Amino acid sequence: MNEASRHRTEPTTHSLHTTKRKIPPMCQHQPPCPTAESADRESARLLAHHPEQGWSLLCNGVLLFEDTGELLPDGQIIAPHRALVTTAA
């Protein structure tokens, strides 16, 4: 057995299940912005805004997309929820 093979480790297998990880709070505002789990999560302050790419990062960790879709810090996807626009005839 040579030196290289003695320090080689066997490849690890990855589980098909994902685990929720604890996301540290990003908001340092007083009073704090709504959490990513709150119904009013979109009212959190902007940390980064990239309209040329179609997304913004809120201080609660939510990625907000221009089509009104969202990606929460835990990986949950919120489908676009644009309001229906009606015009008077």
Protein Blocks (a to p, Z undefined) as FASTA:
>chain_A
ZZklmmpccdddddfbdcddddddfblcdcddddfkbmklmmpccfbdcfknopacdfko
pacdfklpacdfkopacddfddcddddZZ
